[in-house]
Amino acid sequence: MNYTTQMDAARKGIITSEMETVAAKEQMRPDKLRDFIARGKVVVPANRNHKKLDPEGIGEGLRTKINVNLGISKDCCNVDLELEKVRHALALKAEAIMDLSCYGKTREFRKKLVEMSPAMIGTVPIYDAVGFYEKDLQEISTDEFFNVVEKHAEDGVDFMTIHAGLNRATAEKVKSGNRITNIVSRGGSLLFTWMEMNGRENPFYEHFDRLLDICVDYDITLSLGDGCRPGCINDSTDACQVEEMIVLGELTKKSWERNVQVMIEGPGHMALNEIKGNMMLEKRLCHGAPFYVLGPLVTDIAPGYDHITSAIGGAIAAANGADFLCYVTPAEHLRLPTLEDMKEGIIAARIAAHAADIAKGIPGARKWDNDMSRARVELDWDKMFELAIDPEKAVSYRKSSQPEENDTCTMCGSMCAVRNMNRILERKDVEV
C-alpha cells in the first residue's frame, strides 16, 4: 500500500477500490470522484479494519446518505435487541450506523456491529470513556480519552464524532449567551463539564495532532462534532454556534494537511427560514467539507412526531447543500427508540434525502419517481409495491381495504381518474 488514507491516495492520483465502488454506485466517473476526495469535497469513510464494508461516499454531487443511531445504555442494555435493530436498519438501506453505546459491554457490541455491517460505522468515543473506565468524568485523563479513541479505531470504526471545536473560548460564549437550552449535545456537554471542573482546555482541541495521528494510522474520517448545536429554534445561528463552526473550519484545514478526511456536523433545531443560510455558512467557513446534519428539527412542539419535523428540515437542508442526514425517530426527546420507531425514522429520513436528491439533480433520482408514475398510470400494483420506499406498508394498506374493482382503490372506486382516463383515451366505455 503506497498511500495512508483515501485522501492521500486521491492526491497521489490513485483510484482505490473503494473509490471504484462508490463511483459505480453514484454513476460518476472514478477520476471525478477522486478529484472531489482530493479537495475534501467528498469523503469515503473506510477504516482498514472494517473488512465487511461496502463503501459509500458522502459529499458534493453524490446521493444524500442517512445515518441511524443506536447502542446500549444503562437503562436499555440488551445487546441482542440492539443487534436486531442493526439488522433492520441494514434491511431498510441505511448507509451508516452510529453506535452511541455508553454502558456495559460496549466493545463487545461494537466489534459485533463492525463484523456484521456492510454499512459505514460511526462512534462517539467520549460516550464510551465514562463507562469504560468506571470513574468520575473529572478524573479521566487526556491519555485515557485518547486510549478509547485508539480502541475504537482498532475495532474498525469508519468515522468518529469528536467535539474538538468546543474549546474554552467557545465555552465562554455559551456561558455569556442567552440560550434557552444551553448545550444539548451529549458529547459537547461532557467536554464542557470536564473543562469546567478541571479548569483546562478541551483535550481534543489542545492535542488535535495526536488525534490526527490515529486517523492516519487507520484511515478514520473525522466527523467534527457540533457541541454547540442549537437545541431549540430560539438558540439557532447564535454566537457560540458560529464561533464553533469557525474553529471547525480551522481544524478542517489542519486535518487536510495530514490527508485526513473530514465532515462537519451541524444543527440541530432551526426555523425553516434559517436553514438555507446555515448550509451556505458551513460550506463557506468549512471550505466545502461535507455537511452532516441532525434534522434540523423545524419546530419544538411535536414530541412523538419529531421524525416529521426532522424530515421537513432535512429535505430543505439537503436541497441546499447538506450531504448526510442523521435520522430522528418519533421517540426523540422521549425514550430509546423501539424497532418500529427506528423504522419510522429511517423511512422519514430516506424520503427527505430522496426529495433533496431530486432537487439537486442527482443522477437517477428522478427516474425512480418516473418509474412509479408509469406504474400508477398502468395500474400495476405489483410494480408500485416493488418501487415503494416501504413496500411492506404499501402492501399492508392495499390488503386492508379491498376495492370492488381490482384496478381501483377504495379511495375513488369507479371514479378513479387514472382508470377512467386510460379507458376514454383507449376509446372504451366509462361507467362511473
Buried (B, 14 or more C-beta within 10 A) or exposed (E): EEBBBBBBBBBEEBBBEBBBBBBEBBEBEBEEBBBBBBBBBBBBBBBBBBEEBBBBBBBBBBBBBBBBBBBBBEEBBEBEBBBBBBEBBBEBEBBBBBBBBBBBBBBEBBBBBBEEBEBBBBBBBBBBBBBBBEEEBEEBEBEBBBBBBBBBBBBBBBBBBBBBBBBBEBBEBBEEBEBEEBBBBBBBBBBBEBBEEBEEBBBBBBBBEBBBBBBBBBBBBBBBBBBBBBBBBBBBBBBBBBBBBBBBBBBBEBBBEBBBBBBBBBBBBBBEEBBBEBBEBBBEBBBBBBBBBBBBBBBBEBEEBBBBBBBBBBBBBBBBBBBBBBBBBBBBBEEBBBEEBBBBBBBBBBBBBBBBBBBBEBEEBBEBEEBBEEBBEEBBBEBBBEBBBBEEEBBEEBEEEEBEEEBBBEEEEBEBEBBBEBBEEEEEEEEE
